[in-house]
Amino acid sequence: MGKVVIIGAGIAGLTAGVYALQSGFDVTIYESHSIPGGASTSWRRKGYLFEGGMHWLTGSSPGSPLNKLWRNIGALDDATPVYYGEPFLASEYNGQTVHLYRDVEKLKRLLISISPEDEKEIISLAKDIKNFAKVTMPVTDIKGVKVKEKSGMSMFTLLRMFPALTRMPFYAKQTAKEYSLRFRSPVLQQFLQTITTEDYLSIAMIFTLATLCSGDGGYPAGGSLAMAKRIADKVEVLGGTIHYNSTVNKVLVRNDAAEGVVIDGAEIFADSVIVTQDTRAVIDTLFDMPLREPWAEKMRRNTTPLLNTFISIGVETDLSGLPERIYFNLDKPLLCGGQEKWLLGINHYAGYKGYAPDGCTAITSAFVGDTYEFWKQCKDNGTYEAEKRKLAEAFIEILENKWPQTKGKIAVWDVATPLTYERYLRSSKGSWMSLLEKGSKMESYPTKPEKIKNLYFAGQRLMPPGGLPAAAVTGRKAVQHLCRDMDTIFQGK
């Protein structure tokens, strides 16, 4: 079979690697970082493990098409425990707390008890959560590909999804913040804005609620990096090769066909190339001339990068008595990258073995917002490290005031800015997803360019807003296109 080069060992690249190997191809993956996973990652500082990617995994529960995919590529197996935190999160507003229970009826009763005047909207929300819980992300075969085992969606599944499909336009026409204002209670308004983020379309909010309340959305032991390493191990067990610390500078294109890649001036030849590095970035950087096909121009116009500044804290205190995720409003704003933040969300991992020394806790917090230019200016004028420290100290002060037991117990802090993500991911402005703005359509981008043969794309950017399932599904799809073009059986080795 042919030799396939894959650019990037994120979830899309690793997924493509497993499926290509299972289908009989010779696979080599080149990854610029020293570890697999891409945006699905974590890192250690002074004995603390900070989860930097996954908070829950759609498809973690058995029976769904995505679960079958995760197991096929080695992301999940019988030896990997999956944890389902209950409640999933707590939202505190001026002394009142809302818990996100996975039991829809229990959640409905709680919301009504907090705000009886919102009962009508609450009942409608609960009904929609139950209906959207029946929606599954399809893992289907492309037209014309030969497959060892067919994968599709039955008419029964489509009929179950119909009530939710009719409600999608309602949630797609407004942001999460706009939807939350349908409720009179400010307590519930804040709660609904914590589910995703207020700038997301509310359709992301309802899908998140549905995932968490459907018995899905668990957290696999070890989190993001452990999952990526399991898939990487399967790539190597199947006979594939992963080269880390290897940055691809260019895709070789000759006679309108991809022939390999260039790394540090060396030409590495292949029969096919699958690019899983951020598509929005590579269409301008990985070719002799930027790609100017209609789909690429649309991606340039329509992509709104989703960025965040990520704070990690190691504290020499056991916080296991607190909810794993806590959101609370602030009396005065926290400045992050020049933006005011009035709502703070904190994740802690006190209940997970190996995330911190005994009796200690790893804490993370993400501030969503496009602060790229702020941090770039700081980098240029020499104030970058000072601004990161200033942000960390302001965050720690809030933390110590909120939970006095943490005062003087900070062992380590770390701040990752959009520039950090850009350096490690080589993505557009350091973004890790796309923001679906009000009025935008949920549309996907093609796996294959129109004018270059033997070239395929995969990755979350092809299926906005993105996420882990999108990365895996597009990686699988890229290999199906490869198999169809090579007239071989998908997974037919």
C-alpha positions as a Python dict, from the first residue, in 0.01 Angstrom:
ca = {
    (1, 'M'): (0, 0, 0),
    (2, 'G'): (100, 364, -31),
    (3, 'K'): (303, 578, 206),
    (4, 'V'): (102, 841, 393),
    (5, 'V'): (249, 1140, 573),
    (6, 'I'): (29, 1305, 838),
    (7, 'I'): (105, 1656, 961),
    (8, 'G'): (17, 1688, 1329),
    (9, 'A'): (-28, 1440, 1615),
    (10, 'G'): (-337, 1603, 1761),
    (11, 'I'): (-657, 1402, 1793),
    (12, 'A'): (-737, 1441, 1421),
    (13, 'G'): (-388, 1333, 1313),
    (14, 'L'): (-374, 1038, 1551),
    (15, 'T'): (-724, 927, 1446),
    (16, 'A'): (-624, 945, 1080),
    (17, 'G'): (-309, 752, 1162),
    (18, 'V'): (-496, 464, 1328),
    (19, 'Y'): (-754, 433, 1051),
    (20, 'A'): (-493, 458, 775),
    (21, 'L'): (-285, 184, 938),
    (22, 'Q'): (-592, -34, 988),
    (23, 'S'): (-666, 15, 618),
    (24, 'G'): (-321, -105, 514),
    (25, 'F'): (-121, 215, 458),
    (26, 'D'): (234, 291, 567),
    (27, 'V'): (195, 587, 807),
    (28, 'T'): (438, 847, 938),
    (29, 'I'): (319, 1136, 1156),
    (30, 'Y'): (522, 1454, 1205),
    (31, 'E'): (447, 1660, 1517),
    (32, 'S'): (613, 1991, 1604),
    (33, 'H'): (561, 1945, 1980),
    (34, 'S'): (739, 1692, 2202),
    (35, 'I'): (413, 1514, 2296),
    (36, 'P'): (92, 1407, 2119),
    (37, 'G'): (-251, 1563, 2159),
    (38, 'G'): (-235, 1911, 2012),
    (39, 'A'): (-494, 2123, 2196),
    (40, 'S'): (-601, 1812, 2388),
    (41, 'T'): (-319, 1836, 2638),
    (42, 'S'): (-202, 1883, 2995),
    (43, 'W'): (129, 1974, 3155),
    (44, 'R'): (317, 1941, 3481),
    (45, 'R'): (465, 2212, 3699),
    (46, 'K'): (638, 2126, 4028),
    (47, 'G'): (444, 1807, 4083),
    (48, 'Y'): (104, 1945, 3972),
    (49, 'L'): (-76, 1823, 3658),
    (50, 'F'): (-285, 2092, 3489),
    (51, 'E'): (-565, 1978, 3257),
    (52, 'G'): (-550, 2208, 2957),
    (53, 'G'): (-801, 2055, 2719),
    (54, 'M'): (-1087, 1822, 2799),
    (55, 'H'): (-1347, 1882, 3071),
    (56, 'W'): (-1578, 1609, 2943),
    (57, 'L'): (-1579, 1371, 2648),
    (58, 'T'): (-1884, 1344, 2426),
    (59, 'G'): (-1921, 977, 2342),
    (60, 'S'): (-1771, 852, 2668),
    (61, 'S'): (-2078, 640, 2745),
    (62, 'P'): (-2125, 302, 2569),
    (63, 'G'): (-2370, 262, 2286),
    (64, 'S'): (-2317, 581, 2089),
    (65, 'P'): (-2147, 597, 1746),
    (66, 'L'): (-1879, 820, 1894),
    (67, 'N'): (-1805, 571, 2169),
    (68, 'K'): (-1741, 307, 1907),
    (69, 'L'): (-1502, 547, 1730),
    (70, 'W'): (-1315, 633, 2052),
    (71, 'R'): (-1272, 264, 2129),
    (72, 'N'): (-1165, 182, 1776),
    (73, 'I'): (-878, 429, 1786),
    (74, 'G'): (-777, 341, 2144),
    (75, 'A'): (-891, 662, 2315),
    (76, 'L'): (-1113, 457, 2547),
    (77, 'D'): (-1084, 97, 2662),
    (78, 'D'): (-1217, -126, 2937),
    (79, 'A'): (-914, -47, 3156),
    (80, 'T'): (-978, 330, 3156),
    (81, 'P'): (-1226, 450, 3422),
    (82, 'V'): (-1463, 730, 3322),
    (83, 'Y'): (-1579, 971, 3593),
    (84, 'Y'): (-1916, 1146, 3595),
    (85, 'G'): (-1904, 1435, 3842),
    (86, 'E'): (-2234, 1507, 4017),
    (87, 'P'): (-2325, 1785, 4025),
    (88, 'F'): (-2127, 1884, 3719),
    (89, 'L'): (-2087, 2245, 3829),
    (90, 'A'): (-2206, 2504, 4079),
    (91, 'S'): (-2292, 2864, 3990),
    (92, 'E'): (-2293, 3111, 4280),
    (93, 'Y'): (-2465, 3448, 4251),
    (94, 'N'): (-2491, 3683, 4548),
    (95, 'G'): (-2525, 3404, 4801),
    (96, 'Q'): (-2747, 3172, 4594),
    (97, 'T'): (-2611, 2857, 4433),
    (98, 'V'): (-2738, 2662, 4133),
    (99, 'H'): (-2606, 2310, 4085),
    (100, 'L'): (-2603, 2152, 3740),
    (101, 'Y'): (-2743, 1806, 3806),
    (102, 'R'): (-2729, 1542, 3534),
    (103, 'D'): (-3083, 1432, 3625),
    (104, 'V'): (-3306, 1662, 3417),
    (105, 'E'): (-3607, 1634, 3647),
    (106, 'K'): (-3394, 1708, 3952),
    (107, 'L'): (-3243, 2007, 3772),
    (108, 'K'): (-3589, 2131, 3671),
    (109, 'R'): (-3718, 2113, 4028),
    (110, 'L'): (-3416, 2301, 4157),
    (111, 'L'): (-3448, 2581, 3901),
    (112, 'I'): (-3820, 2624, 3971),
    (113, 'S'): (-3754, 2637, 4347),
    (114, 'I'): (-3502, 2916, 4289),
    (115, 'S'): (-3720, 3113, 4048),
    (116, 'P'): (-4091, 3015, 4041),
    (117, 'E'): (-4163, 3311, 3814),
    (118, 'D'): (-3953, 3140, 3543),
    (119, 'E'): (-4138, 2809, 3562),
    (120, 'K'): (-4269, 2825, 3204),
    (121, 'E'): (-3922, 2883, 3056),
    (122, 'I'): (-3769, 2621, 3285),
    (123, 'I'): (-4020, 2355, 3176),
    (124, 'S'): (-3949, 2440, 2812),
    (125, 'L'): (-3574, 2417, 2872),
    (126, 'A'): (-3607, 2079, 3045),
    (127, 'K'): (-3813, 1944, 2757),
    (128, 'D'): (-3552, 2062, 2506),
    (129, 'I'): (-3268, 1908, 2707),
    (130, 'K'): (-3443, 1570, 2690),
    (131, 'N'): (-3503, 1603, 2316),
    (132, 'F'): (-3151, 1721, 2235),
    (133, 'A'): (-3015, 1431, 2442),
    (134, 'K'): (-3147, 1205, 2164),
    (135, 'V'): (-2928, 1378, 1904),
    (136, 'T'): (-2611, 1186, 1827),
    (137, 'M'): (-2318, 1308, 1623),
    (138, 'P'): (-2325, 1091, 1311),
    (139, 'V'): (-2024, 876, 1225),
    (140, 'T'): (-2110, 780, 868),
    (141, 'D'): (-1934, 659, 555),
    (142, 'I'): (-1867, 887, 260),
    (143, 'K'): (-2032, 804, -69),
    (144, 'G'): (-1853, 545, -282),
    (145, 'V'): (-1600, 420, -27),
    (146, 'K'): (-1551, 46, 20),
    (147, 'V'): (-1576, -40, 390),
    (148, 'K'): (-1511, -348, 600),
    (149, 'E'): (-1803, -257, 826),
    (150, 'K'): (-2073, -9, 728),
    (151, 'S'): (-2148, 288, 951),
    (152, 'G'): (-2460, 497, 906),
    (153, 'M'): (-2766, 642, 1073),
    (154, 'S'): (-3092, 451, 1087),
    (155, 'M'): (-3433, 599, 1014),
    (156, 'F'): (-3532, 524, 1375),
    (157, 'T'): (-3242, 739, 1499),
    (158, 'L'): (-3341, 1022, 1268),
    (159, 'L'): (-3702, 1008, 1387),
    (160, 'R'): (-3588, 1025, 1751),
    (161, 'M'): (-3387, 1335, 1666),
    (162, 'F'): (-3670, 1513, 1485),
    (163, 'P'): (-3813, 1711, 1786),
    (164, 'A'): (-3469, 1856, 1854),
    (165, 'L'): (-3405, 1935, 1488),
    (166, 'T'): (-3718, 2151, 1479),
    (167, 'R'): (-3587, 2351, 1777),
    (168, 'M'): (-3237, 2411, 1640),
    (169, 'P'): (-3325, 2735, 1456),
    (170, 'F'): (-3457, 2881, 1784),
    (171, 'Y'): (-3126, 2824, 1964),
    (172, 'A'): (-2912, 2909, 1662),
    (173, 'K'): (-3056, 3259, 1625),
    (174, 'Q'): (-2938, 3390, 1962),
    (175, 'T'): (-2634, 3391, 2186),
    (176, 'A'): (-2625, 3214, 2521),
    (177, 'K'): (-2645, 3553, 2692),
    (178, 'E'): (-2948, 3656, 2488),
    (179, 'Y'): (-3119, 3327, 2567),
    (180, 'S'): (-3044, 3364, 2939),
    (181, 'L'): (-3225, 3701, 2941),
    (182, 'R'): (-3551, 3517, 2871),
    (183, 'F'): (-3533, 3426, 3241),
    (184, 'R'): (-3622, 3687, 3502),
    (185, 'S'): (-3390, 3560, 3770),
    (186, 'P'): (-3031, 3693, 3753),
    (187, 'V'): (-2930, 3376, 3938),
    (188, 'L'): (-3052, 3162, 3648),
    (189, 'Q'): (-2918, 3407, 3392),
    (190, 'Q'): (-2566, 3364, 3525),
    (191, 'F'): (-2609, 2987, 3556),
    (192, 'L'): (-2705, 2951, 3190),
    (193, 'Q'): (-2412, 3169, 3083),
    (194, 'T'): (-2169, 2940, 3266),
    (195, 'I'): (-2267, 2633, 3062),
    (196, 'T'): (-2054, 2748, 2767),
    (197, 'T'): (-1975, 3119, 2746),
    (198, 'E'): (-2205, 3412, 2688),
    (199, 'D'): (-2077, 3484, 2335),
    (200, 'Y'): (-2148, 3131, 2208),
    (201, 'L'): (-2468, 3064, 2022),
    (202, 'S'): (-2720, 2919, 2263),
    (203, 'I'): (-2730, 2603, 2052),
    (204, 'A'): (-2391, 2517, 2203),
    (205, 'M'): (-2543, 2564, 2548),
    (206, 'I'): (-2839, 2332, 2484),
    (207, 'F'): (-2617, 2064, 2329),
    (208, 'T'): (-2382, 2082, 2627),
    (209, 'L'): (-2669, 2046, 2871),
    (210, 'A'): (-2809, 1758, 2668),
    (211, 'T'): (-2474, 1579, 2661),
    (212, 'L'): (-2422, 1612, 3035),
    (213, 'C'): (-2780, 1515, 3119),
    (214, 'S'): (-2796, 1217, 2883),
    (215, 'G'): (-2556, 1003, 3083),
    (216, 'D'): (-2274, 1099, 2847),
    (217, 'G'): (-1998, 1353, 2893),
    (218, 'G'): (-1772, 1172, 3137),
    (219, 'Y'): (-1407, 1246, 3212),
    (220, 'P'): (-1168, 960, 3126),
    (221, 'A'): (-899, 892, 3384),
    (222, 'G'): (-584, 1089, 3314),
    (223, 'G'): (-766, 1343, 3100),
    (224, 'S'): (-650, 1492, 2772),
    (225, 'L'): (-285, 1393, 2751),
    (226, 'A'): (-342, 1039, 2877),
    (227, 'M'): (-610, 989, 2611),
    (228, 'A'): (-383, 1127, 2337),
    (229, 'K'): (-102, 896, 2451),
    (230, 'R'): (-332, 594, 2434),
    (231, 'I'): (-413, 674, 2071),
    (232, 'A'): (-46, 743, 1995),
    (233, 'D'): (45, 406, 2147),
    (234, 'K'): (-206, 237, 1917),
    (235, 'V'): (-53, 411, 1615),
    (236, 'E'): (285, 267, 1706),
    (237, 'V'): (150, -80, 1794),
    (238, 'L'): (-10, -93, 1449),
    (239, 'G'): (328, -17, 1292),
    (240, 'G'): (307, 359, 1243),
    (241, 'T'): (584, 606, 1323),
    (242, 'I'): (550, 938, 1507),
    (243, 'H'): (833, 1189, 1483),
    (244, 'Y'): (810, 1453, 1758),
    (245, 'N'): (990, 1789, 1756),
    (246, 'S'): (952, 1779, 1378),
    (247, 'T'): (799, 2089, 1223),
    (248, 'V'): (673, 2058, 867),
    (249, 'N'): (768, 2374, 678),
    (250, 'K'): (591, 2303, 351),
    (251, 'V'): (378, 2055, 162),
    (252, 'L'): (550, 1947, -160),
    (253, 'V'): (316, 2003, -454),
    (254, 'R'): (430, 1920, -805),
    (255, 'N'): (218, 1881, -1116),
    (256, 'D'): (-92, 1961, -908),
    (257, 'A'): (-32, 1668, -671),
    (258, 'A'): (102, 1641, -316),
    (259, 'E'): (428, 1444, -317),
    (260, 'G'): (544, 1483, 42),
    (261, 'V'): (663, 1747, 288),
    (262, 'V'): (967, 1959, 365),
    (263, 'I'): (1125, 1954, 713),
    (264, 'D'): (1434, 2169, 780),
    (265, 'G'): (1509, 2182, 409),
    (266, 'A'): (1486, 1805, 362),
    (267, 'E'): (1229, 1669, 118),
    (268, 'I'): (1036, 1368, 249),
    (269, 'F'): (835, 1194, -19),
    (270, 'A'): (499, 1022, 18),
    (271, 'D'): (210, 902, -196),
    (272, 'S'): (-42, 1108, 3),
    (273, 'V'): (-40, 1384, 264),
    (274, 'I'): (-302, 1442, 534),
    (275, 'V'): (-281, 1787, 695),
    (276, 'T'): (-432, 1806, 1043),
    (277, 'Q'): (-261, 2122, 1165),
    (278, 'D'): (-508, 2413, 1192),
    (279, 'T'): (-656, 2445, 843),
    (280, 'R'): (-712, 2820, 879),
    (281, 'A'): (-340, 2865, 936),
    (282, 'V'): (-200, 2617, 684),
    (283, 'I'): (-391, 2746, 381),
    (284, 'D'): (-169, 3054, 410),
    (285, 'T'): (155, 2902, 538),
    (286, 'L'): (220, 2544, 419),
    (287, 'F'): (218, 2596, 44),
    (288, 'D'): (433, 2788, -204),
    (289, 'M'): (132, 3010, -265),
    (290, 'P'): (-172, 3050, -34),
    (291, 'L'): (-464, 2829, -137),
    (292, 'R'): (-725, 3039, -316),
    (293, 'E'): (-1002, 2788, -372),
    (294, 'P'): (-1358, 2908, -290),
    (295, 'W'): (-1382, 2702, 31),
    (296, 'A'): (-1051, 2844, 153),
    (297, 'E'): (-1164, 3200, 86),
    (298, 'K'): (-1486, 3128, 276),
    (299, 'M'): (-1283, 2994, 569),
    (300, 'R'): (-1073, 3311, 572),
    (301, 'R'): (-1387, 3527, 578),
    (302, 'N'): (-1596, 3327, 820),
    (303, 'T'): (-1351, 3199, 1080),
    (304, 'T'): (-1372, 3381, 1411),
    (305, 'P'): (-1097, 3231, 1627),
    (306, 'L'): (-1192, 3129, 1980),
    (307, 'L'): (-911, 3220, 2217),
    (308, 'N'): (-850, 3208, 2588),
    (309, 'T'): (-594, 3296, 2853),
    (310, 'F'): (-542, 2999, 3082),
    (311, 'I'): (-436, 3019, 3446),
    (312, 'S'): (-307, 2719, 3643),
    (313, 'I'): (-247, 2721, 4019),
    (314, 'G'): (-97, 2459, 4247),
    (315, 'V'): (-216, 2506, 4605),
    (316, 'E'): (-95, 2319, 4913),
    (317, 'T'): (-449, 2265, 5040),
    (318, 'D'): (-703, 1989, 4988),
    (319, 'L'): (-1012, 2141, 4822),
    (320, 'S'): (-1196, 1813, 4768),
    (321, 'G'): (-1491, 1939, 4973),
    (322, 'L'): (-1576, 2193, 4703),
    (323, 'P'): (-1762, 2128, 4374),
    (324, 'E'): (-1517, 2043, 4096),
    (325, 'R'): (-1638, 2341, 3891),
    (326, 'I'): (-1743, 2665, 4055),
    (327, 'Y'): (-1854, 2990, 3892),
    (328, 'F'): (-1909, 3308, 4091),
    (329, 'N'): (-1959, 3677, 4018),
    (330, 'L'): (-1702, 3932, 4131),
    (331, 'D'): (-1750, 4257, 4322),
    (332, 'K'): (-1495, 4425, 4096),
    (333, 'P'): (-1370, 4306, 3758),
    (334, 'L'): (-1053, 4112, 3698),
    (335, 'L'): (-855, 4256, 3408),
    (336, 'C'): (-729, 3996, 3163),
    (337, 'G'): (-559, 4116, 2849),
    (338, 'G'): (-729, 4451, 2884),
    (339, 'Q'): (-1074, 4291, 2913),
    (340, 'E'): (-1293, 4309, 3224),
    (341, 'K'): (-1405, 3975, 3365),
    (342, 'W'): (-1697, 3986, 3611),
    (343, 'L'): (-1759, 3611, 3620),
    (344, 'L'): (-1491, 3370, 3734),
    (345, 'G'): (-1492, 2996, 3670),
    (346, 'I'): (-1260, 2759, 3855),
    (347, 'N'): (-1193, 2389, 3798),
    (348, 'H'): (-1012, 2186, 4062),
    (349, 'Y'): (-884, 1828, 4052),
    (350, 'A'): (-855, 1743, 4422),
    (351, 'G'): (-1051, 1422, 4367),
    (352, 'Y'): (-821, 1285, 4096),
    (353, 'K'): (-514, 1082, 4181),
    (354, 'G'): (-184, 1205, 4042),
    (355, 'Y'): (-288, 1563, 3972),
    (356, 'A'): (-114, 1705, 4280),
    (357, 'P'): (97, 1596, 4577),
    (358, 'D'): (-99, 1441, 4863),
    (359, 'G'): (-313, 1697, 5042),
    (360, 'C'): (-271, 1950, 4760),
    (361, 'T'): (-492, 2064, 4470),
    (362, 'A'): (-443, 2158, 4104),
    (363, 'I'): (-666, 2450, 3995),
    (364, 'T'): (-731, 2587, 3646),
    (365, 'S'): (-932, 2876, 3506),
    (366, 'A'): (-987, 2990, 3147),
    (367, 'F'): (-1072, 3346, 3042),
    (368, 'V'): (-1231, 3331, 2697),
    (369, 'G'): (-1173, 3633, 2475),
    (370, 'D'): (-959, 3757, 2188),
    (371, 'T'): (-667, 3918, 2371),
    (372, 'Y'): (-409, 3824, 2108),
    (373, 'E'): (-308, 4177, 2016),
    (374, 'F'): (-274, 4278, 2382),
    (375, 'W'): (-34, 3995, 2457),
    (376, 'K'): (154, 4042, 2130),
    (377, 'Q'): (210, 4408, 2215),
    (378, 'C'): (333, 4306, 2561),
    (379, 'K'): (573, 4061, 2398),
    (380, 'D'): (701, 4331, 2166),
    (381, 'N'): (753, 4596, 2435),
    (382, 'G'): (907, 4364, 2693),
    (383, 'T'): (621, 4361, 2947),
    (384, 'Y'): (493, 4011, 2866),
    (385, 'E'): (620, 3828, 3173),
    (386, 'A'): (530, 4117, 3403),
    (387, 'E'): (171, 4122, 3273),
    (388, 'K'): (138, 3747, 3318),
    (389, 'R'): (257, 3780, 3678),
    (390, 'K'): (18, 4071, 3737),
    (391, 'L'): (-276, 3861, 3614),
    (392, 'A'): (-170, 3561, 3823),
    (393, 'E'): (-137, 3773, 4138),
    (394, 'A'): (-481, 3930, 4086),
    (395, 'F'): (-631, 3583, 4038),
    (396, 'I'): (-456, 3446, 4347),
    (397, 'E'): (-587, 3737, 4554),
    (398, 'I'): (-944, 3650, 4449),
    (399, 'L'): (-877, 3284, 4526),
    (400, 'E'): (-743, 3359, 4875),
    (401, 'N'): (-1034, 3590, 4955),
    (402, 'K'): (-1285, 3331, 4837),
    (403, 'W'): (-1121, 3040, 5020),
    (404, 'P'): (-900, 3169, 5307),
    (405, 'Q'): (-753, 2820, 5354),
    (406, 'T'): (-549, 2879, 5036),
    (407, 'K'): (-384, 3198, 5165),
    (408, 'G'): (-8, 3166, 5162),
    (409, 'K'): (-35, 2813, 5021),
    (410, 'I'): (32, 2884, 4653),
    (411, 'A'): (308, 2649, 4541),
    (412, 'V'): (316, 2731, 4170),
    (413, 'W'): (132, 2935, 3908),
    (414, 'D'): (135, 2932, 3530),
    (415, 'V'): (-29, 3157, 3268),
    (416, 'A'): (-78, 3045, 2906),
    (417, 'T'): (-175, 3326, 2668),
    (418, 'P'): (-291, 3303, 2306),
    (419, 'L'): (77, 3341, 2214),
    (420, 'T'): (152, 3026, 2415),
    (421, 'Y'): (-113, 2834, 2220),
    (422, 'E'): (16, 2978, 1894),
    (423, 'R'): (368, 2857, 1974),
    (424, 'Y'): (262, 2503, 2061),
    (425, 'L'): (-31, 2452, 1824),
    (426, 'R'): (84, 2665, 1531),
    (427, 'S'): (-280, 2765, 1500),
    (428, 'S'): (-440, 3089, 1381),
    (429, 'K'): (-389, 3342, 1664),
    (430, 'G'): (-344, 3051, 1903),
    (431, 'S'): (-711, 2957, 1875),
    (432, 'W'): (-832, 2606, 1954),
    (433, 'M'): (-1190, 2630, 1826),
    (434, 'S'): (-1404, 2857, 1608),
    (435, 'L'): (-1670, 3091, 1742),
    (436, 'L'): (-2008, 3056, 1576),
    (437, 'E'): (-2144, 3408, 1583),
    (438, 'K'): (-2505, 3518, 1568),
    (439, 'G'): (-2636, 3482, 1214),
    (440, 'S'): (-2363, 3238, 1108),
    (441, 'K'): (-2445, 2899, 962),
    (442, 'M'): (-2325, 2562, 1090),
    (443, 'E'): (-2143, 2447, 778),
    (444, 'S'): (-1846, 2222, 716),
    (445, 'Y'): (-1549, 2250, 484),
    (446, 'P'): (-1424, 1990, 233),
    (447, 'T'): (-1169, 1722, 315),
    (448, 'K'): (-1007, 1748, -28),
    (449, 'P'): (-897, 2057, -218),
    (450, 'E'): (-1023, 2091, -573),
    (451, 'K'): (-693, 2137, -753),
    (452, 'I'): (-434, 1930, -561),
    (453, 'K'): (-442, 1552, -580),
    (454, 'N'): (-333, 1320, -298),
    (455, 'L'): (-388, 1595, -40),
    (456, 'Y'): (-642, 1572, 243),
    (457, 'F'): (-739, 1793, 536),
    (458, 'A'): (-871, 1701, 880),
    (459, 'G'): (-917, 1879, 1211),
    (460, 'Q'): (-1171, 2066, 1419),
    (461, 'R'): (-1161, 2375, 1192),
    (462, 'L'): (-1343, 2181, 920),
    (463, 'M'): (-1651, 2138, 1141),
    (464, 'P'): (-1711, 2465, 1329),
    (465, 'P'): (-1724, 2522, 1618),
    (466, 'G'): (-1495, 2220, 1652),
    (467, 'G'): (-1403, 2015, 1956),
    (468, 'L'): (-1274, 1663, 2014),
    (469, 'P'): (-1554, 1478, 1827),
    (470, 'A'): (-1507, 1702, 1522),
    (471, 'A'): (-1133, 1632, 1523),
    (472, 'A'): (-1183, 1255, 1538),
    (473, 'V'): (-1465, 1243, 1282),
    (474, 'T'): (-1270, 1451, 1027),
    (475, 'G'): (-961, 1237, 1078),
    (476, 'R'): (-1168, 929, 998),
    (477, 'K'): (-1329, 1102, 700),
    (478, 'A'): (-990, 1197, 552),
    (479, 'V'): (-885, 832, 548),
    (480, 'Q'): (-1213, 730, 387),
    (481, 'H'): (-1143, 976, 105),
    (482, 'L'): (-792, 832, 78),
    (483, 'C'): (-926, 477, 59),
    (484, 'R'): (-1180, 571, -206),
    (485, 'D'): (-916, 743, -417),
    (486, 'M'): (-680, 446, -383),
    (487, 'D'): (-962, 196, -445),
    (488, 'T'): (-892, 10, -123),
    (489, 'I'): (-1113, -101, 165),
    (490, 'F'): (-1146, 129, 465),
    (491, 'Q'): (-1020, -73, 765),
    (492, 'G'): (-964, -362, 527),
    (493, 'K'): (-611, -460, 632),
}
